[in-house]
Amino acid sequence: MRERGFVLTPTYRVARGRAEVHLHAVMEGGEAAVIVDDRMKPYFFVRRREAEAARRGGGRVVESGLRTLDGETVARVEGELPQELSRVRDSLEARGVECFEADLRFASRYLIDRGIRGAFSVEGAFERRGAVGRVYRNPRIEGAHFVPRLRVLSLDIETSLDGERLYAIGVAGAGGERVFLLRDGNPGLPGYVEVFGEEGALLARFLEHVREADPDVLTGWSLPDFDLPALQRYCRRAGLVCALGRTREEVVLRRDPGFTREGRAVLSGRVVLDGLALVRGAFVRLDDYRLETAAQALLGRGKLLGPDGKGASIEAAYRDDPALLCEYNLEDARLVLEIIEKAGLVELTVRRSLLTGMPLDRVSALPAEYPAWMADFQARDRFVEGAER
């Protein structure tokens, strides 16, 4: 029986000396899944007349039946592992051999070759494995038309002015509204507040809440640049792994290599779509991109403690009025969620992913990264594209 799904995070692992594509996904019924496939070898192309150089360089050369855009026949150069093939490419380019489609990520190549632009249909046996959901191994898989409805959790943290002390974590969306507060005692706080006397216990409960809520998307305002680096730092201090995905792997923080230079957070099985980046990527014009400005423009209301004096106000509220701090914290998480819901930004990102084949958290990098649909189009017309350097 064929079922449809949508890719959240395409990546690969090396297991027993073989490269395995791992496509973490959400199925049409909402269940998480991961497609594991070790049948594909990484590859790129060289001109057929330069195939011997590729063979001497350590690549396995096979006929492709494809041509360059200027009509020259190309050969396919394969390797066992992506990193090994990268060394072959670097060696060839150092000798002046042009390599075609050598800058495509291994998991992206897998999707392109199967005509998958986000949505897919899959057929085959699977087993259920904890939070990752269904695990398919080497199934029949191809592109499909399917628009998913993704579950979103918005989070916001409050800290001391110097960022060294965690005060509270507020969440809204999937799993309901909660504030996890670090404080001694429970002085008449609202029912959505859970109080902890120790930072490690608070963080462990927050991570548990994310696992229980099981969102497909995590959002916030400047998550990769502020909230997530701080949470990772606090977790390490407490001896915990900041595992916000559907596996026990720690969140990986990166800086986009393209012209945007945006921060990125990579999870296994979930995707981080930062609210600020979504607003900018949708070309919403604002005077600036603070949460206060975006909320006033799109929702007609702003942050509870106002745009000015935020740091001092938070310190005072934590000390003297913890109920106000908790409401402020929760409202910030709500504001981000309501902004992206009102503007349809997650849905827009999904549509762009379905159109281009780019992962959800990469669609804003389209001007800087080779679009998958171009490679797909050219492959179907028997052409290959050169790598951009």
Backbone hydrogen bonds, N-H to C=O, Kabsch-Sander energy under -0.5 kcal/mol:
donor,donor_aa,acceptor,acceptor_aa,energy
3,E,122,V,-2.3
5,G,120,F,-2.4
6,F,26,V,-2.1
7,V,118,G,-2.8
8,L,24,H,-3.0
9,T,24,H,-1.7
11,T,22,H,-2.3
13,R,20,E,-2.6
15,A,13,R,-0.6
15,A,18,R,-2.8
18,R,15,A,-1.7
19,A,80,E,-0.6
20,E,13,R,-3.7
21,V,37,D,-2.8
22,H,11,T,-3.0
23,L,21,V,-0.5
23,L,35,I,-2.4
24,H,9,T,-2.2
24,H,22,H,-0.7
25,A,33,A,-3.2
26,V,6,F,-2.1
27,M,31,E,-3.4
28,E,4,R,-2.3
30,G,27,M,-2.3
33,A,25,A,-2.1
34,V,134,R,-2.4
35,I,23,L,-2.2
36,V,34,V,-0.6
36,V,136,Y,-2.9
37,D,21,V,-2.0
37,D,35,I,-0.5
44,F,77,V,-1.8
45,F,100,F,-2.1
46,V,75,A,-2.1
47,R,98,E,-0.5
48,R,73,T,-2.8
50,E,47,R,-2.2
51,A,48,R,-1.6
54,A,50,E,-1.3
55,R,51,A,-2.3
56,R,52,E,-2.6
57,G,53,A,-1.5
58,G,55,R,-1.4
59,G,54,A,-2.3
60,R,78,E,-2.5
61,V,59,G,-0.6
62,V,76,R,-2.6
64,S,74,V,-0.7
66,L,74,V,-0.5
67,R,382,R,-1.8
68,T,72,E,-2.7
71,G,68,T,-1.9
74,V,66,L,-2.3
75,A,46,V,-3.0
76,R,62,V,-2.9
77,V,44,F,-3.3
78,E,60,R,-3.2
78,E,76,R,-0.6
79,G,42,P,-1.8
85,L,81,L,-2.3
86,S,82,P,-2.0
87,R,83,Q,-1.3
88,V,84,E,-1.6
89,R,85,L,-2.6
90,D,86,S,-2.6
91,S,87,R,-2.2
92,L,88,V,-2.4
93,E,89,R,-2.9
94,A,90,D,-1.9
95,R,91,S,-0.8
95,R,92,L,-0.9
96,G,93,E,-1.6
97,V,92,L,-2.5
98,E,96,G,-0.5
100,F,45,F,-3.1
101,E,385,E,-1.2
104,L,101,E,-0.6
109,R,105,R,-2.6
110,Y,106,F,-1.9
111,L,107,A,-1.9
112,I,108,S,-2.6
113,D,109,R,-2.6
114,R,110,Y,-0.9
114,R,111,L,-0.6
115,G,112,I,-1.8
116,I,111,L,-2.8
117,R,115,G,-0.7
117,R,119,A,-0.6
119,A,117,R,-1.4
120,F,5,G,-2.3
121,S,142,E,-2.8
122,V,3,E,-2.9
123,E,140,R,-2.5
127,E,135,V,-1.6
129,R,133,G,-2.8
132,V,129,R,-1.2
133,G,130,G,-1.3
134,R,32,A,-2.2
135,V,127,E,-2.6
136,Y,34,V,-2.3
136,Y,134,R,-0.5
137,R,125,A,-0.6
138,N,36,V,-3.2
138,N,136,Y,-0.5
140,R,123,E,-2.5
141,I,139,P,-0.6
142,E,121,S,-1.9
143,G,114,R,-1.5
144,A,119,A,-1.2
146,F,144,A,-0.6
150,L,148,P,-0.6
153,L,217,V,-2.5
154,S,172,A,-3.1
155,L,219,T,-2.3
156,D,170,G,-2.1
158,E,168,A,-2.7
160,S,165,R,-2.2
163,G,160,S,-1.7
167,Y,158,E,-3.0
168,A,158,E,-1.6
169,I,180,F,-1.9
170,G,156,D,-3.2
171,V,178,R,-2.7
172,A,154,S,-2.2
174,A,152,V,-2.9
176,G,173,G,-2.5
178,R,171,V,-1.9
179,V,192,Y,-2.0
180,F,169,I,-2.9
181,L,179,V,-0.7
181,L,194,E,-2.8
182,L,167,Y,-2.9
183,R,181,L,-0.8
183,R,196,F,-2.5
188,G,186,N,-2.2
193,V,190,P,-1.7
194,E,179,V,-2.9
196,F,181,L,-2.7
202,L,198,E,-1.8
203,L,199,E,-2.6
204,A,200,G,-2.4
205,R,201,A,-2.1
206,F,202,L,-2.4
207,L,203,L,-2.6
208,E,204,A,-2.0
209,H,205,R,-2.4
210,V,206,F,-2.1
211,R,207,L,-2.0
212,E,208,E,-2.6
213,A,209,H,-3.1
214,D,210,V,-2.2
216,D,151,R,-2.0
217,V,151,R,-2.5
218,L,271,V,-2.2
219,T,153,L,-2.5
222,S,220,G,-0.5
226,F,222,S,-2.3
227,D,222,S,-0.8
228,L,223,L,-2.6
230,A,226,F,-2.1
231,L,227,D,-2.8
232,Q,228,L,-2.7
233,R,229,P,-2.1
234,Y,230,A,-2.7
235,C,231,L,-2.7
236,R,232,Q,-2.2
237,R,233,R,-2.0
238,A,234,Y,-1.7
239,G,236,R,-1.1
240,L,235,C,-3.3
242,C,240,L,-0.5
243,A,241,V,-2.4
244,L,242,C,-1.0
245,G,249,E,-0.5
246,R,268,S,-3.8
247,T,268,S,-0.6
251,V,242,C,-2.2
252,V,266,V,-2.1
253,L,251,V,-0.5
254,R,264,R,-3.0
256,D,262,E,-3.5
261,R,258,G,-0.7
264,R,254,R,-3.1
266,V,252,V,-3.0
267,L,265,A,-0.5
267,L,270,R,-0.5
269,G,267,L,-0.7
271,V,216,D,-2.2
272,V,265,A,-0.6
273,L,218,L,-2.2
273,L,271,V,-0.7
274,D,272,V,-0.6
275,G,220,G,-2.7
278,L,274,D,-2.4
279,V,275,G,-2.4
280,R,276,L,-2.4
281,G,277,A,-2.9
282,A,278,L,-1.3
283,F,280,R,-1.9
284,V,279,V,-1.9
285,R,283,F,-0.6
286,L,284,V,-0.5
294,A,290,R,-2.3
295,A,291,L,-2.8
296,Q,292,E,-2.4
297,A,293,T,-2.2
298,L,294,A,-2.5
299,L,295,A,-2.8
300,G,295,A,-1.1
300,G,296,Q,-0.6
301,R,295,A,-1.0
306,G,303,K,-1.2
313,S,309,G,-2.4
314,I,310,K,-2.6
315,E,311,G,-2.2
316,A,312,A,-2.4
317,A,313,S,-2.6
318,Y,314,I,-2.7
319,R,315,E,-1.9
320,D,316,A,-3.2
321,D,316,A,-0.5
321,D,317,A,-1.8
324,L,321,D,-0.8
325,L,321,D,-1.8
326,C,322,P,-2.4
327,E,323,A,-2.1
328,Y,324,L,-2.6
329,N,325,L,-2.8
330,L,326,C,-2.6
331,E,327,E,-2.4
332,D,328,Y,-1.9
333,A,329,N,-1.5
334,R,330,L,-2.4
335,L,331,E,-3.0
336,V,332,D,-1.8
337,L,333,A,-1.8
338,E,334,R,-3.0
339,I,335,L,-2.5
340,I,336,V,-2.3
341,E,337,L,-1.9
342,K,338,E,-2.9
343,A,339,I,-2.2
344,G,341,E,-0.6
345,L,340,I,-2.1
346,V,340,I,-0.5
348,L,344,G,-2.3
349,T,345,L,-2.1
350,V,346,V,-2.4
351,R,347,E,-2.4
352,R,348,L,-2.3
353,S,349,T,-2.2
354,L,350,V,-2.6
355,L,351,R,-1.9
356,T,352,R,-2.5
357,G,353,S,-2.8
362,R,359,P,-2.3
363,V,359,P,-0.8
363,V,360,L,-0.7
365,A,362,R,-2.0
366,L,363,V,-1.3
368,A,365,A,-1.6
369,E,365,A,-1.6
373,W,356,T,-1.2
374,M,371,P,-0.8
375,A,371,P,-1.2
376,D,372,A,-2.4
377,F,373,W,-2.6
378,Q,374,M,-2.6
379,A,375,A,-2.6
380,R,376,D,-2.0
381,D,377,F,-1.1
382,R,379,A,-1.5
383,F,378,Q,-3.3
384,V,67,R,-1.7
387,A,99,C,-1.1
